[in-house]
Amino acid sequence: MLSIDAYELQNKILSKEDIVLVDVREQSEHDEFNIGGLLIPMNTIFDNLSKIDPNKQVVIYCQKGIRSQIVIQRLEQKGGFTNLVNLQGGMEGWIKSIKK
């Protein structure tokens, strides 16, 4: 599974690289703090496959990086996706690294 750290992702965002951000947390977590990703809660991911572009790099994140790993594994196995990247440490890692 491919992964990216908060600094690498921040650089991609700041350089306006053509990536897609997908937040698989729940609405309340997303409302509390987010980095602008499309909210698709983990339990609705397969209902929203059309929102995940198979031709762009898609960074999937959650609170700690565990749910996003599970989502990526499922999407790769059952959806045939090969363009997914996990944000290491999720939003907690982002806050510790970037939002000091």
Buried (B, 14 or more C-beta within 10 A) or exposed (E): EEBBBBEBBBEBBEEEEEBBBBBBBBEEBBEEEBBEBBBBBBEEBEEEEEEBBEEEBBBBBBBBBEBBBBBBEBBBEEBEBEBBBBBBBBBBBBEEBEEE
